[in-house]
Amino acid sequence: MTDRPLKQIHLAAHFPGVNNTTVWTDPQSRSQIEFASFRHLAETAERGLFDFLFLAEGLRLREVKGRIHDLDVVGRPESITVLNALAAVTDRLGLAATVNATFNEPYELARRFASLDHLSGGRAAWNVVTSSDAFTGENFRRGGYLDRADRYTRASEFVQLAREFWDAEGGTVRHRGPQFDVEGRLSLPRPPQGHPVVIQAGDSDEGREFAAATADVVFSRHSTLAAGQAFHADVKRRLAAYGRKPDELKIMPGVTYVLGDTEAEAAERADEIRRAQVGPRTAIAYLEQIWGIDLSDHDPDGPLPAAEPVVDSTVVQGRTRLGDPREIAARWRAVAAEKQLTSRELVIEVTGRQSFVGTPEAVAAQLDAHVQSDAADGFILVPHLTPGGLDEFVDRVVPLLQERGVFRTEYTGTTLREHLGLPVPGRR
């Protein structure tokens, strides 16, 4: 046991839908484009006293065998545009947009986030992502020019230069580097937060080092207890090399949740949701992403494909690479053999985020246990319904976290940095 004070849980809400998370067949599922959907989720998150709302972003529609993958969202308004609108209908909720550091320019992005930070009174956050995908790059003048090894090299210099612009306060920025050669002035005063909060989601060794050097929040995928503790310890350990303290970086895995009045009811609901999220066609699309071959005739309720994966296939384009397909296929086969799973059951098993499933009391206890045991500093909740998927959590779980003394009962600050307990950066 330890005598340290209870850690406070940080919560954020993810607007779902850029993959198969959303259960489209549910009659409560609504538009992914209408502003009313974004407003509902944002207002629910603010009612629940969440730190921020998180929007993902895709720069090109995903394709499977040369055709748009119609099981994914086929359109989504640009993130910063949506968040500028939400700034007018929320008061305290942080507003986080995903913007690609490969296909944008530092001055233009620094100006857009400074604008959001001013308009929202200090609530802006930037989720930095990178891309080496030539398929995505075809939408841009420079195309897919960036070698995979250079993604974080460019991203690191990009963030550094954006921060130089935020700090300049009307002064001239003169930057000479391997990626950017810039001389200019930002047309806005320094943002209210000094720098908008920087979020990062990479999990490779390069990504972890980039997070330790640069990020304020890590959007992690390690949400089981043991994996979360290992990731948390590894990334926090790296901070000292950059003169940073452990509490200057918050680790917040993306997680799902399913509630029920009993444990059995919650488990049954969770199973129904996962099967709705991974139907037969979605299962085949996942297999094609790994195997790199046309599996139209494959039985999703049969065993995994017998063929070996094709490396560097273009059968599926626009999805994030998961690693060496041969290693993944071998790992999937081992899991399928051990648990006697069909292809579809295997995809359900390996693609689902760790869900917190149970009664509201049980879920509150699980979330609290993860944070108190340093498996996370908080969570980014990914509901399966748009826009009402967060309502039940706010109504039934948040009050229990408050009773435990691990979640705020009111906002005590006005900026996102204050919500997260992050310092205002000094001028460079």
C-alpha positions in Angstrom: 0.0 0.0 0.0 1.1 3.6 -0.5 0.2 6.8 1.4 0.2 8.9 -1.7 -3.0 10.9 -2.4 -5.6 9.4 -4.7 -4.8 10.2 -8.3 -7.5 12.2 -10.1 -8.9 10.6 -13.3 -8.8 12.5 -16.5 -11.6 11.8 -19.0 -12.0 12.7 -22.6 -14.6 11.8 -25.2 -13.8 10.6 -28.7 -16.4 11.3 -31.5 -16.6 7.8 -33.1 -17.0 6.8 -36.7 -13.9 6.9 -38.8 -13.7 3.1 -38.6 -16.2 0.4 -37.7 -16.6 1.5 -34.1 -20.1 3.0 -34.7 -22.9 0.5 -34.8 -24.8 1.9 -37.8 -27.6 -0.6 -37.5 -28.7 0.7 -34.1 -31.8 2.8 -34.5 -30.3 5.4 -32.2 -27.3 6.0 -34.6 -27.5 9.5 -36.2 -25.6 11.7 -38.6 -21.8 12.0 -38.7 -22.0 15.3 -40.5 -24.8 17.3 -39.0 -23.6 19.8 -36.4 -26.3 18.7 -34.0 -24.4 15.4 -33.5 -21.2 17.1 -32.6 -23.0 19.5 -30.3 -24.8 16.7 -28.5 -21.7 14.8 -27.7 -19.8 17.9 -26.7 -22.5 19.1 -24.4 -22.7 15.7 -22.8 -19.0 15.6 -22.2 -19.1 19.1 -20.7 -22.0 18.1 -18.5 -19.8 15.2 -17.3 -16.9 17.6 -16.6 -14.6 15.9 -19.1 -11.3 17.4 -20.0 -11.7 17.5 -23.7 -13.5 16.3 -26.8 -11.3 14.5 -29.3 -11.9 14.4 -33.1 -10.1 12.0 -35.4 -9.3 12.9 -39.0 -8.8 11.1 -42.3 -7.3 12.7 -45.3 -8.5 10.2 -47.9 -11.4 7.7 -48.0 -10.2 4.1 -47.4 -10.3 1.6 -50.2 -10.5 -2.1 -50.4 -9.7 -3.6 -53.8 -9.8 -0.3 -55.5 -13.3 0.7 -54.2 -14.3 2.9 -51.3 -14.8 0.9 -48.2 -18.5 1.7 -47.6 -18.5 0.2 -44.1 -16.5 3.2 -42.9 -17.6 6.8 -42.7 -17.6 8.3 -46.2 -17.5 11.9 -45.1 -16.6 14.0 -42.0 -16.4 17.8 -41.8 -12.8 19.1 -41.2 -12.0 18.9 -37.5 -10.8 22.4 -36.6 -13.9 23.8 -38.4 -16.1 21.7 -36.2 -14.3 22.7 -33.1 -14.5 26.4 -33.8 -18.2 26.0 -34.0 -18.3 24.0 -30.8 -16.3 26.7 -29.0 -19.4 28.9 -29.3 -21.7 26.4 -27.6 -19.4 25.1 -24.8 -17.7 27.0 -22.0 -15.0 24.8 -20.4 -14.6 21.6 -22.5 -11.2 21.2 -24.2 -11.3 20.9 -28.0 -8.8 18.5 -29.6 -8.3 18.2 -33.4 -6.2 15.7 -35.3 -4.1 17.4 -37.9 -1.4 15.7 -40.0 2.2 17.0 -39.7 3.2 15.4 -43.0 0.7 17.2 -45.3 0.4 20.7 -43.7 2.8 23.6 -43.0 3.8 24.9 -39.6 2.8 28.5 -40.0 -0.6 27.8 -41.4 -1.3 25.2 -38.7 0.1 27.4 -35.9 -2.3 30.1 -37.0 -5.3 27.8 -37.1 -4.7 26.4 -33.6 -3.9 29.9 -32.2 -7.2 31.1 -33.6 -9.1 28.2 -32.0 -7.3 28.8 -28.7 -8.2 32.5 -28.7 -11.8 31.9 -29.8 -12.3 29.2 -27.1 -10.6 31.0 -24.3 -7.7 28.6 -24.1 -9.2 25.2 -24.8 -7.4 24.1 -28.0 -5.4 20.8 -28.5 -3.6 19.4 -31.4 -3.3 15.6 -32.0 -0.1 15.3 -34.0 -0.2 12.5 -36.6 2.2 11.6 -39.4 1.9 9.6 -42.6 4.3 8.0 -45.0 1.4 6.7 -47.1 1.7 7.5 -50.8 -1.9 6.6 -51.3 -2.9 9.5 -48.9 -0.2 11.7 -50.4 -1.9 11.6 -53.9 -4.3 14.2 -52.5 -1.5 16.7 -52.0 1.0 18.5 -54.2 4.1 16.8 -52.8 2.4 13.4 -52.9 3.7 10.5 -50.8 7.3 11.8 -50.9 8.1 11.2 -47.2 10.0 8.1 -46.3 8.6 6.2 -43.3 11.8 6.7 -41.4 11.4 10.5 -41.7 7.9 10.8 -40.3 9.0 11.8 -36.8 11.9 13.8 -38.0 9.5 16.1 -39.8 6.9 16.0 -37.0 9.5 17.0 -34.3 10.7 19.9 -36.3 7.1 20.8 -37.3 6.0 21.0 -33.6 9.2 23.0 -32.7 8.5 25.5 -35.4 4.8 25.9 -34.5 5.8 26.6 -31.0 8.3 29.2 -32.2 5.4 31.0 -34.0 3.2 30.8 -30.9 6.0 32.3 -28.8 6.9 35.1 -31.2 4.2 37.6 -30.1 4.6 39.6 -33.3 8.3 39.1 -33.6 10.0 37.5 -36.5 10.6 33.7 -36.6 13.8 32.7 -38.4 14.1 28.9 -38.6 16.6 26.9 -40.6 16.3 23.2 -40.4 16.5 20.0 -42.5 12.7 20.0 -43.0 11.8 23.7 -43.0 13.4 27.0 -43.9 11.0 29.8 -42.7 11.2 33.5 -41.9 7.9 35.2 -40.9 5.6 36.5 -38.3 2.4 35.0 -36.8 -0.5 37.3 -37.3 -2.0 36.6 -33.9 -1.0 37.3 -30.2 0.4 34.4 -28.2 -2.4 31.8 -27.5 -4.1 32.0 -24.1 -2.5 28.7 -23.1 0.9 29.7 -24.3 0.9 26.6 -26.5 -2.2 24.6 -27.3 -2.0 21.2 -25.7 -0.1 18.7 -27.9 -1.4 15.1 -28.1 0.4 12.2 -29.7 -0.6 8.7 -30.5 2.4 6.8 -31.8 3.4 3.5 -30.1 6.7 2.6 -31.8 10.0 3.4 -30.0 10.3 6.5 -32.1 6.8 7.5 -31.2 7.4 7.0 -27.5 10.5 9.1 -27.7 8.7 11.8 -29.6 6.0 11.8 -27.0 8.5 12.1 -24.1 10.2 15.0 -25.9 7.2 16.8 -27.2 3.7 15.7 -26.1 1.4 16.8 -23.3 -1.0 13.8 -23.7 -0.5 10.4 -25.2 -3.5 8.7 -26.8 -2.4 5.2 -26.0 -3.9 1.8 -27.1 -2.5 0.0 -24.1 -5.6 -0.4 -21.9 -5.2 -3.8 -20.3 -3.8 -3.4 -16.8 -0.4 -5.1 -17.4 0.2 -3.6 -20.8 -0.9 -0.2 -19.6 1.5 -0.3 -16.6 4.4 -1.3 -18.8 3.7 1.5 -21.3 3.1 4.1 -18.6 6.4 3.2 -16.9 8.4 3.2 -20.1 7.1 6.6 -21.4 7.3 8.3 -18.0 10.9 7.0 -17.6 11.9 8.8 -20.8 10.8 12.2 -19.7 13.8 12.9 -17.5 16.1 13.0 -20.5 14.2 16.1 -21.7 14.1 17.8 -18.3 10.5 17.0 -17.8 8.6 15.7 -14.7 6.3 12.6 -14.8 3.1 14.7 -14.3 3.9 16.9 -17.3 2.7 14.1 -19.6 -0.7 12.4 -19.3 -1.2 8.9 -20.7 -4.8 8.3 -21.7 -5.7 5.1 -23.6 -8.7 4.9 -25.9 -11.2 2.6 -24.3 -14.8 1.5 -24.8 -17.4 0.7 -22.1 -20.6 -1.3 -21.8 -22.9 -1.0 -18.9 -25.7 -3.3 -17.6 -27.8 -3.6 -14.5 -26.0 -6.9 -13.8 -22.7 -8.3 -14.9 -24.4 -10.9 -17.1 -26.5 -8.2 -18.9 -23.4 -6.1 -19.5 -21.5 -9.1 -20.9 -24.4 -10.0 -23.2 -24.6 -6.4 -24.5 -20.9 -6.2 -25.1 -21.0 -9.4 -27.2 -23.9 -8.0 -29.2 -22.1 -4.7 -29.8 -18.8 -6.4 -30.9 -20.7 -8.7 -33.4 -22.5 -5.7 -34.8 -19.2 -3.8 -35.2 -17.5 -6.7 -36.9 -19.9 -8.1 -39.4 -18.9 -10.7 -42.0 -17.8 -8.1 -44.6 -15.8 -6.1 -42.0 -14.1 -9.3 -40.9 -13.0 -10.1 -44.4 -11.7 -6.5 -44.9 -9.5 -6.9 -41.9 -8.2 -10.2 -43.1 -7.5 -8.6 -46.5 -5.6 -5.8 -44.8 -3.2 -8.4 -43.3 -3.1 -11.1 -46.0 -2.9 -8.5 -48.9 -5.0 -10.7 -51.2 -8.6 -10.8 -52.4 -10.6 -12.9 -49.9 -14.0 -12.2 -51.3 -14.7 -16.0 -51.4 -13.4 -16.7 -47.9 -15.8 -17.9 -45.3 -15.8 -15.5 -42.3 -17.2 -18.3 -40.2 -14.4 -20.7 -41.2 -10.7 -20.9 -40.3 -8.1 -18.2 -41.2 -6.7 -18.2 -44.7 -4.2 -20.9 -45.4 -2.2 -18.7 -47.8 0.8 -16.7 -46.6 0.4 -12.9 -46.5 1.6 -10.7 -49.4 4.0 -8.0 -48.1 3.5 -4.4 -49.4 0.1 -5.3 -51.0 -2.2 -2.5 -52.2 -5.4 -4.5 -51.8 -6.4 -2.3 -48.8 -5.3 1.3 -48.8 -5.7 4.2 -46.4 -5.6 2.1 -43.2 -2.8 2.4 -40.7 -0.1 -0.3 -41.0 -0.2 -2.6 -38.1 3.3 -4.1 -38.6 4.8 -7.0 -40.5 1.9 -8.9 -41.9 3.7 -12.2 -41.7 4.3 -11.8 -38.0 0.7 -10.6 -37.4 -0.7 -13.6 -39.3 1.4 -16.0 -37.3 0.2 -14.4 -34.0 -3.4 -14.4 -35.2 -3.1 -18.1 -36.1 -1.8 -18.9 -32.7 -4.7 -17.1 -31.0 -7.2 -18.7 -33.3 -5.8 -22.2 -32.6 -5.6 -21.7 -28.8 -9.1 -20.4 -28.5 -10.7 -22.3 -31.4 -11.9 -19.2 -33.2 -13.3 -18.6 -36.6 -12.0 -15.8 -38.8 -14.7 -13.4 -37.7 -14.4 -14.4 -34.1 -10.6 -13.9 -34.3 -11.0 -10.4 -35.8 -13.5 -9.5 -33.0 -10.9 -10.8 -30.5 -7.9 -9.0 -31.8 -9.3 -5.7 -33.0 -11.4 -4.6 -30.1 -10.1 -2.1 -27.7 -10.1 -3.2 -24.1 -13.7 -2.6 -22.9 -14.7 -1.9 -19.4 -17.8 -4.1 -19.1 -20.1 -4.5 -16.1 -22.4 -2.6 -13.8 -21.7 1.1 -13.3 -20.2 0.3 -9.9 -17.9 -2.3 -11.4 -16.8 -0.1 -14.3 -16.1 2.8 -12.0 -14.0 0.5 -9.8 -12.1 -0.8 -12.9 -11.3 2.6 -14.2 -10.1 3.8 -10.8 -8.0 0.7 -10.3 -6.2 1.3 -13.6 -5.3 4.9 -12.7 -4.3 4.2 -9.1 -2.0 1.4 -10.2 -0.3 3.6 -12.8 -1.7 1.8 -15.9 -3.1 5.2 -17.1 -3.7 8.8 -16.0 -7.1 8.8 -17.5 -9.1 7.6 -20.5 -10.4 8.7 -23.9 -13.9 7.1 -24.1 -14.9 5.8 -27.6 -18.7 5.2 -27.5 -20.3 2.9 -30.1 -23.2 5.2 -30.8 -23.3 8.7 -32.3 -24.2 11.1 -30.8 -25.8 9.6 -27.6 -23.2 7.0 -26.8 -21.7 9.0 -23.9 -25.0 9.8 -22.1 -25.2 6.6 -20.0 -21.6 6.9 -18.8 -22.1 10.5 -17.7 -25.3 9.7 -16.0 -24.3 6.5 -14.3 -20.5 6.2 -13.9 -19.3 9.8 -13.4 -21.3 10.2 -10.1 -19.7 7.1 -8.8 -16.2 8.3 -9.6 -17.0 11.5 -7.8 -18.1 9.6 -4.8 -14.8 7.8 -4.8 -13.0 11.2 -4.7 -11.1 10.6 -7.9 -13.0 12.9 -10.3 -13.9 16.6 -10.2 -17.3 17.8 -9.1 -16.9 21.1 -10.9 -14.4 22.7 -13.2 -11.9 24.7 -11.2 -10.1 26.2 -14.2 -11.0 27.6 -17.6 -8.3 26.3 -19.9 -7.5 22.8 -21.0 -4.1 23.0 -19.5 -5.7 23.7 -16.1 -8.1 20.8 -16.5 -5.1 18.5 -17.2 -2.9 20.0 -14.5 -0.2 21.0 -17.1 2.1 24.0 -16.7 1.9 27.0 -19.1 5.1 26.8 -21.1 7.5 29.6 -20.8 8.6 31.6 -23.8 11.5 30.2 -25.8 
